[in-house]
């Protein structure tokens, strides 16, 4: 499950952060990739109960990863617009925002960095 979460998180990060849609996860710099995986592990570990409730509400691991990225970065969509119970969306939103924003850019080396 965590691998699926990280995969969807990274795909959302690339999709929402970079104008050129030709990047893949393989283009992410090793240090940035480790930070992304660490954040996903920590978010999932700290919020397992909330994520289980999210799943019970009919949402997928991919949805959760997508919402984590969008919410933490204040991108106008996220946990709060999924039609979840208010207390659940509020708790997940607060948990995601606690991680702060995470910016990506394409480096002169052709890799994606944070």
N, C-alpha and C positions, 0 to 999 in steps of 0.2 A: 504494500500500500504506500509506503513512504517513497519508493522509487517512482510510482505513478504521480504522487503529489509533486515531487521535485521536477519531474518531466513537464507536467502541466504548468507549474509555476514558471519555469524557465521559458517555455514557449510563450506564455502570456507576457513575460518581461520583454522578450525580443519583439513581439508583435506590437506592444504598446509604447516601446521606447525608441525604436529606430525607424527612420523613414524608409530605408532600404529593406524590403521584405525578404531579401535573399539570405539572411543569416540563419544559421542553425545552432543548435546547442554545441556542436563541435567548434564553433567560432568563439566560444566564451573562454577567455583567459583562465588558466588553472586556478589562480588565486581568487578570482571573482566567482568561479564555479564552486569552489570550496565554501566561500562565504554564503552563497545562495543555498547550498545544501545544509550548512549549519543553521541558517535562519529557519529553513523549513523543518529541520529536525526539532529545533527548539520550540517553534510555534506549535507543532503537532504534539510534542511531549507535554507542553504546558497547558494545552487546551484539548486534550483527548476527550474529555467528557462533553465539551461543547461541540466538538467535531462529530461525535457519535450522535448527538441530538440533531445536528445538521443533516447527517445521513438518514436518520429516522424521518426527517422532514422531506425526504425524497431527493436530496442533493447528492451529487457524486463527488468523488475525491478530486476530479478535475475541476469541478465547480468551486470547491473549497480552495484549491491552489490558486485558481484564477482570481477569486475574491480576496484572498490574502494579498496578492500582488497589487491589485487595483486599490484596495482599501488602505494599505500601508502607505501608498503613494498619493492618496487623495485624488484619484483619477476620475471622480464623478460617478463611479459605479462600485459595487462591492456587496458586502454582506447585507447591507441595509436595504437593498432593492430586490431581494429574492422572494419576498412574500413570506418570510419566516416570522415566527412569533417575535414580537418586539423585544422581549428580554433576551432572546437568543441572538438576534441580529445586533443588539446593542453590546452584548458581551463580546461577541466575535469582532465587532468593529473596534472596540476599546483594546482588545488583545492585539489586533493587527497594527493599530496606530502606535502602540507602545514600542514597536520595532523601528519606528521612524522611517523616513523615505530611503530609497535605494535607487540611485541613478546609474544608468548604463550609458556608455559612449563607445563609439568605434575608434580604436586607437590607430596610430600611424603604422602599427605593425600588422594591421588587418584583423586584429582580435577585438573582442568586446571586453571592456573593462568597467569597473565600478569606481 
